Structure formats: C-alpha cells, structure tokens
C-alpha cells in the first residue's frame, strides 16, 4: 500500500496513480465537455419554467454515448440538484404553493419510484417514442389560452378553492390526482421530473398562474426526481463518472435560471415552456429514429 499526497491508495504504485489521475482528467475533458456545456445551458432555461430539464438531458446524454437507462438515472440526479437550487430563489420570492404541492405530488412520487424500478422492462427506443409523444401533447396544450373558471366550479365536490397571496384559483382534484400519478410513472421510466406535464396540469386544468406553477413545480420536480433516481439506482444504473460532475453543473444553472425567471413576465414563461417542450419532443424522436437505424446509441 502506497501513501500518496497524504492519502492511502491501495494496490497502486505512485506512478500508476499519477497515470490513472491523468487518464481521468483526459476523460473528463474530452468526454464530458459537451454534456457539461449543454446541461449548464439547458438547466438555466428549464429552471426558468419549472422543469428540471430531463426531456433535454436524456437525449443529450444518449447522444454523448451513455446507455439510455444510465442516462435516465443520471438525468434524475441532475433534475434533483437543479430543482433544489432553483427553490432557493423561488422560495425567497414566495412563488411556491407548498400546500398544492403536498396534495398533488405524492401520487407522482410513488409512481416515479415504480416507473424507475420497472424501466428495464421496456426497450430504450420505446421509452424515447413514448417520451416524444407525451411531450408533443404537453407543448401544444400550453400554447392554448387558459380557460376562465366559473364560480360554480368552486362549490363542487372535488374542486379545491385556493387563495395564495394575491392569486385565486381552483384545483380540479378529479383531474389533478390521476394525471399526477400517471405523470410520475412515465417520468420515472423515462428519467424526467414530470414538470413537462404538471405545469400544463396546474395552468390549464387548475387555473394556477404561471409564476406560481413554475415555483411549485420546482418543489415537485425535486421530490419526483429523487424517488425516480432511487428506483433507477436500485436497478444498478448509477454511473458516478457522469452523474456527479453533471449534477454540480446543473445546480449552478438552476440557480441562474430561477433568478432570470422571477424577472420574466408570465406570458413569456408560458411560451418558453411550450416551445422548449416541443423542441425536446422533436429532439428525442429524431434520436430514437437514428438509434433504431444504427446511428445514435
């Protein structure tokens, strides 16, 4: 056993240790440079609109050469660190409806764990196509104008009237809870946070203002991503070489993006959300098509 630089490095001589360190640095520089740069930029934009960014992270990681199930696991950790970082800003500006999150998020978290655990039973290409189709629906729905709610809905069973700061809205629990559970299952399987579907759910079905939806979604993203990450890790898909540096970079991006978000008007946030969701769907569909033809793996 050699003592090198004040630490114990079993099994390796000092020369072998230096060589391995140099090899590691070269790997980080050459292999991780593209995903680090891409994920930093993506995390800024995604944190702005309440999504961890998994619908971009997964195809970026797959395009960088990581196997799809490992990409999903890495994305979940990146999502978690991004959301927690963004919450520091959204919490300060009081745009997180914690009561709403505590009601509609638990079904997502439970099913995200289930989806992550059973992800191995579905092929990587099938996951990509499912992912793309659902994202297209979410993006188009967010381009639609928000329907005004009638006073009658606030008095019906299963409709929860919320007063949060200066805002008033009605949460349709008949839609919110089952959609939240389905969102969690898909999110856990594919390696995303679910924000791509929870934002439309809150804004379109529940009348939640976009700014509050963004902050609240960030809280739910963190919880969902953590449970999905645990499920994937139990399945043996955790790659520390990719996950740790990318998670650290995404945390910085989440902090920057959330600071920009609180200064952006709600209509702008809604449009950014819709168009980035559609772009992610196209990106993933193309990736699935190329991998099926022997291109990207």
Secondary structure in CASP SS format (residue, H / E / C, confidence):
PFRMAT SS
TARGET T0000
AUTHOR 0000-0000-0000
METHOD secondary structure of the structure
MODEL  1
X C 1.00
X E 1.00
X E 1.00
X E 1.00
X C 1.00
X C 1.00
X E 1.00
X E 1.00
X E 1.00
X C 1.00
X C 1.00
X C 1.00
X C 1.00
X H 1.00
X H 1.00
X H 1.00
X H 1.00
X H 1.00
X H 1.00
X H 1.00
X H 1.00
X H 1.00
X H 1.00
X H 1.00
X H 1.00
X H 1.00
X H 1.00
X H 1.00
X H 1.00
X H 1.00
X H 1.00
X C 1.00
X H 1.00
X H 1.00
X H 1.00
X H 1.00
X H 1.00
X H 1.00
X H 1.00
X H 1.00
X H 1.00
X H 1.00
X H 1.00
X H 1.00
X H 1.00
X H 1.00
X H 1.00
X H 1.00
X C 1.00
X C 1.00
X C 1.00
X C 1.00
X C 1.00
X H 1.00
X H 1.00
X H 1.00
X H 1.00
X H 1.00
X H 1.00
X H 1.00
X H 1.00
X H 1.00
X H 1.00
X C 1.00
X C 1.00
X C 1.00
X C 1.00
X H 1.00
X H 1.00
X H 1.00
X H 1.00
X H 1.00
X H 1.00
X H 1.00
X H 1.00
X H 1.00
X H 1.00
X H 1.00
X H 1.00
X H 1.00
X H 1.00
X H 1.00
X H 1.00
X H 1.00
X H 1.00
X H 1.00
X H 1.00
X H 1.00
X H 1.00
X H 1.00
X H 1.00
X H 1.00
X C 1.00
X C 1.00
X C 1.00
X C 1.00
X C 1.00
X H 1.00
X H 1.00
X H 1.00
X H 1.00
X H 1.00
X H 1.00
X H 1.00
X C 1.00
X H 1.00
X H 1.00
X H 1.00
X H 1.00
X H 1.00
X H 1.00
X H 1.00
X H 1.00
X H 1.00
X H 1.00
X H 1.00
X H 1.00
X C 1.00
X H 1.00
X H 1.00
X H 1.00
X C 1.00
X C 1.00
X H 1.00
X H 1.00
X H 1.00
X H 1.00
X H 1.00
X H 1.00
X H 1.00
X H 1.00
X H 1.00
X H 1.00
X H 1.00
X H 1.00
X H 1.00
X H 1.00
X H 1.00
X H 1.00
X H 1.00
X H 1.00
X H 1.00
X H 1.00
X C 1.00
X C 1.00
X C 1.00
X C 1.00
X C 1.00
X C 1.00
X C 1.00
X H 1.00
X H 1.00
X H 1.00
X H 1.00
X H 1.00
X C 1.00
X C 1.00
X C 1.00
X E 1.00
X E 1.00
X E 1.00
X E 1.00
X E 1.00
X E 1.00
X C 1.00
X C 1.00
X E 1.00
X E 1.00
X E 1.00
X E 1.00
X E 1.00
X E 1.00
X H 1.00
X H 1.00
X H 1.00
X H 1.00
X H 1.00
X H 1.00
X H 1.00
X H 1.00
X H 1.00
X H 1.00
X H 1.00
X H 1.00
X H 1.00
X H 1.00
X H 1.00
X H 1.00
X H 1.00
X H 1.00
X C 1.00
X C 1.00
X C 1.00
X C 1.00
X H 1.00
X H 1.00
X H 1.00
X H 1.00
X H 1.00
X H 1.00
X H 1.00
X H 1.00
X H 1.00
X H 1.00
X H 1.00
X C 1.00
X C 1.00
X C 1.00
X C 1.00
X H 1.00
X H 1.00
X H 1.00
X H 1.00
X H 1.00
X H 1.00
X H 1.00
X H 1.00
X H 1.00
X H 1.00
X H 1.00
X H 1.00
X H 1.00
X H 1.00
X H 1.00
X H 1.00
X H 1.00
X H 1.00
X H 1.00
X H 1.00
X H 1.00
X H 1.00
X H 1.00
X H 1.00
X H 1.00
X C 1.00
X C 1.00
X C 1.00
X C 1.00
X C 1.00
X H 1.00
X H 1.00
X H 1.00
X H 1.00
X H 1.00
X H 1.00
X H 1.00
X H 1.00
X H 1.00
X H 1.00
X H 1.00
X H 1.00
X H 1.00
X H 1.00
X H 1.00
X H 1.00
X H 1.00
X H 1.00
X H 1.00
X H 1.00
X H 1.00
X H 1.00
X C 1.00
X C 1.00
X C 1.00
X C 1.00
X H 1.00
X H 1.00
X H 1.00
X H 1.00
X H 1.00
X H 1.00
X H 1.00
X H 1.00
X H 1.00
X H 1.00
X H 1.00
X H 1.00
X H 1.00
X H 1.00
X H 1.00
X H 1.00
X H 1.00
X H 1.00
X H 1.00
X H 1.00
X H 1.00
X H 1.00
X H 1.00
X H 1.00
X H 1.00
X H 1.00
X H 1.00
X C 1.00
X C 1.00
X C 1.00
X C 1.00
X C 1.00
END
